[in-house]
Amino acid sequence: MVVLIREIIVNSWPDRFSPEELRNDVSLGSDGLGLDSVEVAEVVLACEAGAGITATNELFVGAPLTIDRVAGYFAAA
């Protein structure tokens, strides 16, 4: 799932991020990669399509969304 998330980000915003920036622990939001709320939603929607499941509000509550956190959520579902 981590690989899928990285591919989603790279394919959605080519040339915006370097491989070094796409660390598993970096926040997807403004305090990390700088994705806005719509862009974060696009990543989650693409993960939903790839995993064949729908995310709940639980994913968005608490700690910042990171590549690891999103991957872990979909892997556990």
C-alpha positions in Angstrom: 0.0 0.0 0.0 2.9 2.4 0.7 4.1 1.9 -2.9 0.6 2.6 -4.2 0.3 5.8 -2.2 3.7 7.0 -3.5 2.6 6.2 -7.0 -0.7 8.1 -6.5 1.2 11.2 -5.3 3.9 11.0 -8.0 1.3 10.4 -10.8 -1.1 13.1 -9.5 1.6 15.8 -9.1 4.5 15.0 -11.4 7.7 16.9 -10.7 6.2 18.4 -7.5 8.0 16.0 -5.0 11.4 14.5 -4.9 11.8 10.8 -3.8 13.5 12.1 -0.6 10.3 14.1 0.3 8.1 11.1 0.1 9.1 9.6 3.4 6.7 7.3 5.1 6.5 9.5 8.2 5.9 12.9 6.4 2.5 14.5 6.8 0.5 14.8 3.6 -0.9 18.2 4.8 0.5 21.7 5.1 3.0 20.7 7.8 4.7 18.2 5.5 4.2 17.7 1.7 1.9 20.7 1.6 -1.1 19.0 0.0 -4.4 21.0 0.6 -7.5 19.3 1.8 -8.8 18.5 -1.7 -5.5 17.0 -2.7 -5.4 14.8 0.4 -9.0 13.7 -0.4 -7.8 12.8 -3.9 -5.1 10.6 -2.4 -7.6 8.9 -0.1 -10.1 8.4 -2.9 -7.5 6.8 -5.1 -6.5 4.5 -2.2 -10.1 3.6 -1.7 -10.3 2.6 -5.4 -7.1 0.7 -5.2 -8.1 -1.2 -2.0 -11.7 -1.6 -2.9 -12.9 -0.2 0.5 -14.3 3.1 1.7 -12.5 5.1 4.4 -14.4 6.3 7.4 -14.0 9.5 9.4 -11.7 7.5 11.7 -8.9 8.0 9.2 -9.1 11.7 9.5 -9.3 12.0 13.3 -6.2 12.4 15.5 -2.6 12.3 14.2 -1.7 13.9 10.9 -2.2 11.8 7.8 1.1 10.3 6.7 1.9 7.8 4.0 2.4 5.1 6.8 -0.9 6.0 8.5 -2.9 5.9 5.4 -1.3 2.6 4.3 -1.8 1.1 7.7 -5.5 2.2 7.7 -6.2 0.5 4.4 -4.1 -2.6 5.2 -6.0 -3.1 8.5 -9.5 -2.6 6.9 
